[in-house]
Amino acid sequence: MRAVITVVGKDAVGILAKVSTKCSEHQINVMEVTQSIVQDMFAMIMMVDITKSTIPFTQLVDEMMEMGRKNNLVIHCMHEDIFNAMHTI
């Protein structure tokens, strides 16, 4: 099973490190990352494998949202099934 994590906010040192560290803490494998910085805005999309996650997906969503709040970022986690359903006609 996979999930999509998106991060948007003002650019700062260590954003990618914080998100990937949180994933690592819960045995979530980062499979692919794309990021851009436009002027001073940071945007990242991360595809992760949640198959071996040590926490329920809902807890991951909550932890990422809280980390985003603490770092003035918007971090959103979406299960791949939901993502695919949203983009199916």
C-alpha angles and dihedrals in degrees: 000000000000138000137198119230119193126191126190130172148094111323117258137158115275104019094127090044093052094050095044091046090054089051092049092051088062099040092254111151119221105222104174137003134189122179138173136188116207110187099311098336120105122207126179137174117195127186111206136184109231096178094109097033114147092211135053114267091244090059091051089052091051094046093049092048090050092048089050092051092051092050099041092250134123108233118181128182121197127181111239091239091058092044091052093046091052091054098046119099 
